[in-house]
């Protein structure tokens, strides 16, 4: 007995039929495409984790920069006060 009640011989027969139907070149191409897809998925996940780790620093920086742009009149008033002192 093999995997889930399927013997090794049955698996080999199915594999032989698949190779006959598609050919080795096409199967190699499919395997390569699948490998690249998995590699790309893993890279995207690691990039996302890195972005999550960097996010708090960027959020603080952007909040500080946006504070000046939210109310230009308040920023101008602050600058006038500084110049008067």
MOPAC internal coordinates of N, CA, C and O (Angstrom, degrees):
PM7 1SCF
backbone

  N    0.0000 0     0.00 0     0.00 0    0    0    0
  C    1.4537 1     0.00 0     0.00 0    1    0    0
  C    1.5255 1   109.84 1     0.00 0    2    1    0
  O    1.2310 1   121.06 1   -39.34 1    3    2    1
  N    1.3072 1   115.58 1   140.66 1    3    2    1
  C    1.4504 1   121.46 1  -179.30 1    5    3    2
  C    1.5224 1   110.69 1  -111.80 1    6    5    3
  O    1.2310 1   121.20 1    50.92 1    7    6    5
  N    1.3010 1   115.30 1  -129.08 1    7    6    5
  C    1.4531 1   122.87 1  -176.73 1    9    7    6
  C    1.5270 1   110.53 1   -82.64 1   10    9    7
  O    1.2310 1   120.41 1   -69.57 1   11   10    9
  N    1.3195 1   116.83 1   110.43 1   11   10    9
  C    1.4587 1   120.65 1   175.42 1   13   11   10
  C    1.5161 1   114.00 1    61.88 1   14   13   11
  O    1.2310 1   119.56 1  -144.74 1   15   14   13
  N    1.3083 1   118.44 1    35.26 1   15   14   13
  C    1.4602 1   121.19 1   179.14 1   17   15   14
  C    1.5144 1   114.04 1    87.23 1   18   17   15
  O    1.2310 1   119.49 1  -177.10 1   19   18   17
  N    1.3312 1   118.57 1     2.90 1   19   18   17
  C    1.4653 1   122.04 1   178.68 1   21   19   18
  C    1.5220 1   107.10 1  -101.15 1   22   21   19
  O    1.2310 1   121.01 1   -53.18 1   23   22   21
  N    1.3169 1   115.67 1   126.82 1   23   22   21
  C    1.4668 1   118.84 1  -178.31 1   25   23   22
  C    1.5279 1   110.80 1   -80.91 1   26   25   23
  O    1.2310 1   121.39 1   -13.00 1   27   26   25
  N    1.3081 1   114.94 1   167.00 1   27   26   25
  C    1.4636 1   121.89 1   178.68 1   29   27   26
  C    1.5251 1   110.26 1   -61.15 1   30   29   27
  O    1.2310 1   120.49 1   141.02 1   31   30   29
  N    1.3155 1   116.67 1   -38.98 1   31   30   29
  C    1.4670 1   120.05 1  -178.38 1   33   31   30
  C    1.5227 1   110.94 1   -64.71 1   34   33   31
  O    1.2310 1   119.96 1   141.09 1   35   34   33
  N    1.3093 1   117.68 1   -38.91 1   35   34   33
  C    1.4594 1   120.05 1   178.07 1   37   35   34
  C    1.5329 1   110.74 1   -65.75 1   38   37   35
  O    1.2310 1   120.78 1   140.29 1   39   38   37
  N    1.3148 1   116.11 1   -39.71 1   39   38   37
  C    1.4656 1   119.55 1   177.34 1   41   39   38
  C    1.5300 1   111.62 1   -64.15 1   42   41   39
  O    1.2310 1   120.60 1   139.64 1   43   42   41
  N    1.3317 1   116.45 1   -40.36 1   43   42   41
  C    1.4700 1   120.15 1   178.72 1   45   43   42
  C    1.5238 1   111.48 1   -65.53 1   46   45   43
  O    1.2310 1   120.22 1   141.43 1   47   46   45
  N    1.3114 1   117.18 1   -38.57 1   47   46   45
  C    1.4690 1   120.65 1   178.56 1   49   47   46
  C    1.5287 1   109.96 1   -64.78 1   50   49   47
  O    1.2310 1   120.19 1   135.24 1   51   50   49
  N    1.3244 1   117.23 1   -44.76 1   51   50   49
  C    1.4664 1   120.63 1   178.94 1   53   51   50
  C    1.5303 1   109.94 1   -63.01 1   54   53   51
  O    1.2310 1   120.07 1   137.95 1   55   54   53
  N    1.3340 1   117.47 1   -42.05 1   55   54   53
  C    1.4570 1   121.37 1   178.18 1   57   55   54
  C    1.5305 1   111.39 1   -62.01 1   58   57   55
  O    1.2310 1   120.36 1   137.88 1   59   58   57
  N    1.3321 1   116.92 1   -42.12 1   59   58   57
  C    1.4672 1   120.97 1   178.54 1   61   59   58
  C    1.5211 1   110.94 1   -63.08 1   62   61   59
  O    1.2310 1   119.89 1   139.61 1   63   62   61
  N    1.3214 1   117.82 1   -40.39 1   63   62   61
  C    1.4696 1   121.10 1   179.18 1   65   63   62
  C    1.5285 1   110.31 1   -65.32 1   66   65   63
  O    1.2310 1   120.39 1   139.05 1   67   66   65
  N    1.3290 1   116.85 1   -40.95 1   67   66   65
  C    1.4726 1   120.44 1   179.12 1   69   67   66
  C    1.5232 1   110.55 1   -64.18 1   70   69   67
  O    1.2310 1   120.02 1   137.63 1   71   70   69
  N    1.3304 1   117.56 1   -42.37 1   71   70   69
  C    1.4650 1   121.24 1   178.98 1   73   71   70
  C    1.5277 1   109.97 1   -63.86 1   74   73   71
  O    1.2310 1   120.14 1   139.56 1   75   74   73
  N    1.3233 1   117.34 1   -40.44 1   75   74   73
  C    1.4626 1   120.11 1   178.55 1   77   75   74
  C    1.5203 1   111.90 1   -65.86 1   78   77   75
  O    1.2310 1   120.19 1   142.10 1   79   78   77
  N    1.3140 1   117.24 1   -37.90 1   79   78   77
  C    1.4562 1   120.27 1  -178.08 1   81   79   78
  C    1.5319 1   112.31 1   -72.28 1   82   81   79
  O    1.2310 1   120.19 1   133.82 1   83   82   81
  N    1.3083 1   117.23 1   -46.18 1   83   82   81
  C    1.4582 1   120.53 1  -172.86 1   85   83   82
  C    1.5192 1   114.20 1   -98.87 1   86   85   83
  O    1.2310 1   119.47 1   151.69 1   87   86   85
  N    1.2935 1   118.61 1   -28.31 1   87   86   85
  C    1.4579 1   121.06 1  -176.42 1   89   87   86
  C    1.5119 1   110.96 1    86.69 1   90   89   87
  O    1.2310 1   120.86 1   -23.58 1   91   90   89
  N    1.3085 1   115.97 1   156.42 1   91   90   89
  C    1.4641 1   120.17 1  -174.70 1   93   91   90
  C    1.5284 1   112.44 1   -72.51 1   94   93   91
  O    1.2310 1   119.77 1   146.09 1   95   94   93
  N    1.3402 1   118.04 1   -33.91 1   95   94   93
  C    1.4626 1   119.99 1  -179.01 1   97   95   94
  C    1.5218 1   111.28 1   -65.43 1   98   97   95
  O    1.2310 1   120.65 1   136.37 1   99   98   97
  N    1.3207 1   116.36 1   -43.63 1   99   98   97
  C    1.4497 1   119.63 1  -179.48 1  101   99   98
  C    1.5325 1   110.59 1   -67.73 1  102  101   99
  O    1.2310 1   120.18 1   140.74 1  103  102  101
  N    1.3218 1   117.25 1   -39.26 1  103  102  101
  C    1.4618 1   120.48 1   178.17 1  105  103  102
  C    1.5292 1   110.60 1   -65.58 1  106  105  103
  O    1.2310 1   120.29 1   142.15 1  107  106  105
  N    1.3265 1   117.06 1   -37.85 1  107  106  105
  C    1.4638 1   120.81 1   177.66 1  109  107  106
  C    1.5256 1   110.11 1   -64.55 1  110  109  107
  O    1.2310 1   120.63 1   139.06 1  111  110  109
  N    1.3280 1   116.41 1   -40.94 1  111  110  109
  C    1.4705 1   120.77 1   177.58 1  113  111  110
  C    1.5218 1   111.85 1   -64.55 1  114  113  111
  O    1.2310 1   120.67 1   138.46 1  115  114  113
  N    1.3225 1   116.32 1   -41.54 1  115  114  113
  C    1.4644 1   120.17 1   178.24 1  117  115  114
  C    1.5264 1   110.08 1   -64.40 1  118  117  115
  O    1.2310 1   120.55 1   138.36 1  119  118  117
  N    1.3255 1   116.55 1   -41.64 1  119  118  117
  C    1.4623 1   120.52 1   178.17 1  121  119  118
  C    1.5224 1   111.82 1   -62.93 1  122  121  119
  O    1.2310 1   120.58 1   138.43 1  123  122  121
  N    1.3226 1   116.49 1   -41.57 1  123  122  121
  C    1.4651 1   120.49 1   177.80 1  125  123  122
  C    1.5200 1   111.79 1   -64.69 1  126  125  123
  O    1.2310 1   120.59 1   137.51 1  127  126  125
  N    1.3301 1   116.47 1   -42.49 1  127  126  125
  C    1.4631 1   120.20 1   178.27 1  129  127  126
  C    1.5247 1   111.18 1   -63.70 1  130  129  127
  O    1.2310 1   121.02 1   138.70 1  131  130  129
  N    1.3105 1   115.66 1   -41.30 1  131  130  129
  C    1.4606 1   119.74 1   178.59 1  133  131  130
  C    1.5283 1   110.81 1   -64.66 1  134  133  131
  O    1.2310 1   120.39 1   137.98 1  135  134  133
  N    1.3213 1   116.85 1   -42.02 1  135  134  133
  C    1.4626 1   120.88 1   177.51 1  137  135  134
  C    1.5210 1   112.16 1   -62.10 1  138  137  135
  O    1.2310 1   120.33 1   137.76 1  139  138  137
  N    1.3371 1   116.97 1   -42.24 1  139  138  137
  C    1.4653 1   120.42 1   177.72 1  141  139  138
  C    1.5193 1   111.55 1   -65.23 1  142  141  139
  O    1.2310 1   120.69 1   143.13 1  143  142  141
  N    1.3257 1   116.29 1   -36.87 1  143  142  141
  C    1.4640 1   119.61 1   178.53 1  145  143  142
  C    1.5217 1   111.13 1   -64.91 1  146  145  143
  O    1.2310 1   120.44 1   137.50 1  147  146  145
  N    1.3276 1   116.76 1   -42.50 1  147  146  145
  C    1.4669 1   120.44 1   178.72 1  149  147  146
  C    1.5213 1   110.30 1   -65.61 1  150  149  147
  O    1.2310 1   120.47 1   138.55 1  151  150  149
  N    1.3299 1   116.71 1   -41.45 1  151  150  149
  C    1.4647 1   121.39 1   179.34 1  153  151  150
  C    1.5332 1   110.55 1   -63.39 1  154  153  151
  O    1.2310 1   120.47 1   137.64 1  155  154  153
  N    1.3288 1   116.72 1   -42.36 1  155  154  153
  C    1.4612 1   120.96 1   178.04 1  157  155  154
  C    1.5208 1   111.88 1   -64.73 1  158  157  155
  O    1.2310 1   120.68 1   140.95 1  159  158  157
  N    1.3330 1   116.30 1   -39.05 1  159  158  157
  C    1.4602 1   120.59 1   178.32 1  161  159  158
  C    1.5254 1   110.40 1   -63.61 1  162  161  159
  O    1.2310 1   120.15 1   135.00 1  163  162  161
  N    1.3256 1   117.32 1   -45.00 1  163  162  161
  C    1.4600 1   120.85 1   179.49 1  165  163  162
  C    1.5274 1   110.97 1   -63.20 1  166  165  163
  O    1.2310 1   120.27 1   140.52 1  167  166  165
  N    1.3379 1   117.10 1   -39.48 1  167  166  165
  C    1.4604 1   120.95 1   179.29 1  169  167  166
  C    1.5203 1   110.31 1   -65.60 1  170  169  167
  O    1.2310 1   120.42 1   138.09 1  171  170  169
  N    1.3210 1   116.80 1   -41.91 1  171  170  169
  C    1.4644 1   120.14 1   178.99 1  173  171  170
  C    1.5216 1   111.08 1   -64.13 1  174  173  171
  O    1.2310 1   120.33 1   141.64 1  175  174  173
  N    1.3251 1   116.97 1   -38.36 1  175  174  173
  C    1.4644 1   120.13 1   178.84 1  177  175  174
  C    1.5262 1   110.47 1   -66.08 1  178  177  175
  O    1.2310 1   119.86 1   137.63 1  179  178  177
  N    1.3339 1   117.86 1   -42.37 1  179  178  177
  C    1.4671 1   120.00 1  -179.91 1  181  179  178
  C    1.5270 1   110.55 1   -68.86 1  182  181  179
  O    1.2310 1   119.84 1   144.16 1  183  182  181
  N    1.3489 1   117.91 1   -35.84 1  183  182  181
  C    1.4562 1   120.69 1   176.78 1  185  183  182
  C    1.5205 1   110.68 1   -65.38 1  186  185  183
  O    1.2310 1   120.54 1   141.28 1  187  186  185
  N    1.3335 1   116.57 1   -38.72 1  187  186  185
  C    1.4573 1   121.22 1   178.86 1  189  187  186
  C    1.5232 1   110.81 1   -65.65 1  190  189  187
  O    1.2310 1   120.50 1   138.41 1  191  190  189
  N    1.3330 1   116.66 1   -41.59 1  191  190  189
  C    1.4626 1   120.27 1   177.40 1  193  191  190
  C    1.5235 1   110.49 1   -63.73 1  194  193  191
  O    1.2310 1   119.94 1   140.73 1  195  194  193
  N    1.3221 1   117.71 1   -39.27 1  195  194  193
  C    1.4599 1   121.75 1   178.40 1  197  195  194
  C    1.5276 1   109.89 1   -65.37 1  198  197  195
  O    1.2310 1   120.26 1   139.89 1  199  198  197
  N    1.3283 1   117.10 1   -40.11 1  199  198  197
  C    1.4558 1   120.85 1   179.11 1  201  199  198
  C    1.5246 1   110.52 1   -65.77 1  202  201  199
  O    1.2310 1   120.30 1   142.70 1  203  202  201
  N    1.3212 1   117.03 1   -37.30 1  203  202  201
  C    1.4602 1   120.49 1   177.58 1  205  203  202
  C    1.5234 1   110.49 1   -65.24 1  206  205  203
  O    1.2310 1   120.12 1   142.49 1  207  206  205
  N    1.3234 1   117.37 1   -37.51 1  207  206  205
  C    1.4646 1   121.00 1   179.70 1  209  207  206
  C    1.5251 1   111.18 1   -69.47 1  210  209  207
  O    1.2310 1   119.90 1   145.11 1  211  210  209
  N    1.3263 1   117.80 1   -34.89 1  211  210  209
  C    1.4600 1   122.21 1  -179.07 1  213  211  210
  C    1.5203 1   112.88 1   -84.13 1  214  213  211
  O    1.2310 1   119.82 1   165.80 1  215  214  213
  N    1.2970 1   117.96 1   -14.20 1  215  214  213
  C    1.4583 1   122.45 1  -172.48 1  217  215  214
  C    1.5258 1   113.90 1   -59.47 1  218  217  215
  O    1.2310 1   117.93 1   133.67 1  219  218  217
  N    1.3293 1   121.55 1   -46.33 1  219  218  217
  C    1.4677 1   119.62 1  -178.25 1  221  219  218
  C    1.5305 1   113.68 1   -58.41 1  222  221  219
  O    1.2310 1   119.83 1   139.77 1  223  222  221
  N    1.3115 1   117.92 1   -40.23 1  223  222  221
  C    1.4581 1   120.86 1   178.53 1  225  223  222
  C    1.5197 1   110.70 1   -64.85 1  226  225  223
  O    1.2310 1   120.26 1   135.30 1  227  226  225
  N    1.3244 1   117.11 1   -44.70 1  227  226  225
  C    1.4516 1   121.34 1  -179.81 1  229  227  226
  C    1.5255 1   111.09 1   -65.55 1  230  229  227
  O    1.2310 1   120.58 1   142.01 1  231  230  229
  N    1.3254 1   116.50 1   -37.99 1  231  230  229
  C    1.4566 1   120.37 1  -178.79 1  233  231  230
  C    1.5238 1   110.49 1   -64.27 1  234  233  231
  O    1.2310 1   120.15 1   137.47 1  235  234  233
  N    1.3268 1   117.32 1   -42.53 1  235  234  233
  C    1.4597 1   120.64 1   178.70 1  237  235  234
  C    1.5316 1   110.49 1   -64.07 1  238  237  235
  O    1.2310 1   120.98 1   136.82 1  239  238  237
  N    1.3151 1   115.73 1   -43.18 1  239  238  237
  C    1.4589 1   120.69 1  -179.19 1  241  239  238
  C    1.5232 1   110.98 1   -63.50 1  242  241  239
  O    1.2310 1   120.42 1   135.19 1  243  242  241
  N    1.3418 1   116.81 1   -44.81 1  243  242  241
  C    1.4554 1   121.10 1  -179.88 1  245  243  242
  C    1.5257 1   111.02 1   -67.14 1  246  245  243
  O    1.2310 1   120.13 1   141.52 1  247  246  245
  N    1.3238 1   117.36 1   -38.48 1  247  246  245
  C    1.4601 1   120.28 1   179.12 1  249  247  246
  C    1.5192 1   110.01 1   -62.56 1  250  249  247
  O    1.2310 1   119.85 1   139.81 1  251  250  249
  N    1.3177 1   117.89 1   -40.19 1  251  250  249
  C    1.4621 1   121.83 1   179.20 1  253  251  250
  C    1.5289 1   110.41 1   -66.08 1  254  253  251
  O    1.2310 1   120.37 1   137.87 1  255  254  253
  N    1.3363 1   116.89 1   -42.13 1  255  254  253
  C    1.4654 1   120.69 1   179.43 1  257  255  254
  C    1.5177 1   111.04 1   -68.91 1  258  257  255
  O    1.2310 1   119.99 1   141.16 1  259  258  257
  N    1.3267 1   117.63 1   -38.84 1  259  258  257
  C    1.4591 1   121.70 1  -178.51 1  261  259  258
  C    1.5255 1   111.60 1   -70.57 1  262  261  259
  O    1.2310 1   119.87 1   154.16 1  263  262  261
  N    1.3145 1   117.85 1   -25.84 1  263  262  261
  C    1.4645 1   120.52 1  -178.74 1  265  263  262
  C    1.5284 1   110.19 1   -60.86 1  266  265  263
  O    1.2310 1   119.64 1   143.70 1  267  266  265
  N    1.3022 1   118.30 1   -36.30 1  267  266  265
  C    1.4625 1   121.51 1   179.11 1  269  267  266
  C    1.5202 1   112.03 1   -72.93 1  270  269  267
  O    1.2310 1   120.28 1   150.81 1  271  270  269
  N    1.3172 1   117.07 1   -29.19 1  271  270  269
  C    1.4529 1   120.82 1  -176.83 1  273  271  270
  C    1.5199 1   113.28 1   -89.48 1  274  273  271
  O    1.2310 1   119.73 1   166.96 1  275  274  273
  N    1.3025 1   118.12 1   -13.04 1  275  274  273
  C    1.4553 1   121.09 1  -177.81 1  277  275  274
  C    1.5199 1   110.38 1   -68.38 1  278  277  275
  O    1.2310 1   119.70 1   134.03 1  279  278  277
  N    1.3126 1   118.18 1   -45.97 1  279  278  277
  C    1.4594 1   121.91 1  -176.84 1  281  279  278
  C    1.5288 1   109.29 1  -131.68 1  282  281  279
  O    1.2310 1   120.06 1   -89.23 1  283  282  281
  N    1.3352 1   117.49 1    90.77 1  283  282  281
  C    1.4641 1   119.49 1  -178.50 1  285  283  282
  C    1.5273 1   112.80 1   -62.65 1  286  285  283
  O    1.2310 1   120.21 1   149.39 1  287  286  285
  N    1.3282 1   117.21 1   -30.61 1  287  286  285
  C    1.4658 1   120.04 1  -179.94 1  289  287  286
  C    1.5230 1   110.34 1   -66.09 1  290  289  287
  O    1.2310 1   120.39 1   139.66 1  291  290  289
  N    1.3330 1   116.86 1   -40.34 1  291  290  289
  C    1.4634 1   120.35 1   179.06 1  293  291  290
  C    1.5260 1   110.30 1   -65.99 1  294  293  291
  O    1.2310 1   120.72 1   142.18 1  295  294  293
  N    1.3122 1   116.22 1   -37.82 1  295  294  293
  C    1.4527 1   120.34 1   178.33 1  297  295  294
  C    1.5251 1   110.28 1   -64.76 1  298  297  295
  O    1.2310 1   120.31 1   138.50 1  299  298  297
  N    1.3229 1   117.02 1   -41.50 1  299  298  297
  C    1.4667 1   120.98 1   178.25 1  301  299  298
  C    1.5170 1   110.47 1   -64.97 1  302  301  299
  O    1.2310 1   120.34 1   140.40 1  303  302  301
  N    1.3343 1   116.95 1   -39.60 1  303  302  301
  C    1.4688 1   120.36 1   179.48 1  305  303  302
  C    1.5254 1   110.45 1   -64.53 1  306  305  303
  O    1.2310 1   120.17 1   139.51 1  307  306  305
  N    1.3198 1   117.28 1   -40.49 1  307  306  305
  C    1.4667 1   121.04 1   178.05 1  309  307  306
  C    1.5261 1   110.49 1   -61.33 1  310  309  307
  O    1.2310 1   120.88 1   138.66 1  311  310  309
  N    1.3281 1   115.92 1   -41.34 1  311  310  309
  C    1.4545 1   119.57 1  -179.32 1  313  311  310
  C    1.5232 1   111.50 1   -67.86 1  314  313  311
  O    1.2310 1   120.08 1   144.27 1  315  314  313
  N    1.3304 1   117.44 1   -35.73 1  315  314  313
  C    1.4684 1   121.01 1   178.09 1  317  315  314
  C    1.5282 1   110.74 1   -66.18 1  318  317  315
  O    1.2310 1   120.93 1   139.42 1  319  318  317
  N    1.3515 1   115.82 1   -40.58 1  319  318  317
  C    1.4492 1   120.01 1   178.97 1  321  319  318
  C    1.5197 1   110.76 1   -61.16 1  322  321  319
  O    1.2310 1   121.26 1   136.91 1  323  322  321
  N    1.3349 1   115.20 1   -43.09 1  323  322  321
  C    1.4645 1   119.92 1  -179.58 1  325  323  322
  C    1.5315 1   111.04 1   -63.80 1  326  325  323
  O    1.2310 1   120.63 1   141.31 1  327  326  325
  N    1.3312 1   116.40 1   -38.69 1  327  326  325
  C    1.4554 1   119.01 1  -177.68 1  329  327  326
  C    1.5325 1   111.32 1   -73.20 1  330  329  327
  O    1.2310 1   119.59 1   152.23 1  331  330  329
  N    1.3420 1   118.38 1   -27.77 1  331  330  329
  C    1.4452 1   122.27 1   177.91 1  333  331  330
  C    1.5187 1   112.11 1   -71.98 1  334  333  331
  O    1.2310 1   120.82 1   149.29 1  335  334  333
  N    1.3148 1   116.05 1   -30.71 1  335  334  333
  C    1.4665 1   120.32 1  -176.73 1  337  335  334
  C    1.4680 1   108.99 1   -78.21 1  338  337  335
  O    1.2310 1   120.10 1   180.00 1  339  338  337

